[in-house]
Amino acid sequence: MKRFIADLRARDLAKNTIRLAVTTLRATLAAAVEDRFLSHNPVQGLGRFVKSEKVQREATSLRAVEAETLLNAAKQNLSLRDYALILTALRAGLRQGELAALEWGDLHSGQSEDDPERYIVVQRHYDRRWSRKMLTPKNRKSRRVDMSRNLRQVLLELRNTASSDLVFPSDAGTPMEMNNFSQRVFQPLLKTAGLRKIRFHDLRHPFGSLLIQTGASLAYVRDQMGHSSIQVTVDIYGHLIPGANISFVDKLDAPTSPRESAIQPQRGPASDFQEFQQLLKNEWLGRRDSNPDTQIQSLQSYR
């Protein structure tokens, strides 16, 4: 049985595939034990030989020039709805379920494009895989995501043509299935734009990494992305800034000793008086003797 599991692992099968095979075999042999064809189950306890840890997927981010290329291709080749969807993913960093659940009532465009009260309230998440219902966001907290001027303008144009409460509904008026959108629209768009293949979910990552490059604080990026902690922000997006740390290494080559000024600062009466005050403050008790009694020590200060 160990060799059987080892052979499955040697074929580079997914861990869930191996687990299902072992589970089925264990259940079958358990029935054989119950019917007294076997004295014991030889697969019992062998599940520990199947690795269950998840493969860590590193976040993939588009560079600023790649994001601009993608947006230009989307504007030229896609409908206004699909272009607005990609723009919102890049400029607001919403997750796929949050994009599908976004409603017009969640958008606050302000009085004008110069109004700082331009933001999106992210308060729902569409669960397409299990319940197909509207749930709370991933960390169960709503958040406010600031809206750029360009995103505000495009979403206002889209709202003029809207016929649903959803910002990005499917053709049937239901929440959009992002997997279908990725296969039918997004992946062909990457080929048209001449860009490398990425997941649609990866459009969320340039929002965080480019914010950091523009000088935004990690706390601001954490709140905009909806991360549970600032450590998550650092772990995911810290490596997405190409060459950002090279300047710190170059600073090591700079001279460490500062140049001496041609004219040395002269001591004046004010500095002498400050030094005297500091000396008086430190020595006001006078010399201490061997008697540790604080009352006697304080009396000596009046001598």
PyMOL commands that set and color helices and strands:
alter all, ss='L'
color gray80, all
select helices_A, chain A and resi 2-10+15-34+46-49+64-77+80-92+96-101+104-106+149-159+178-193+200-213+218-225+230-240+246-253+269-283+294-300
alter helices_A, ss='H'
color red, helices_A
select strands_A, chain A and resi 107-108+119-122+125-126+134-135+143-146
alter strands_A, ss='S'
color yellow, strands_A
deselect
rebuild
show_as cartoon
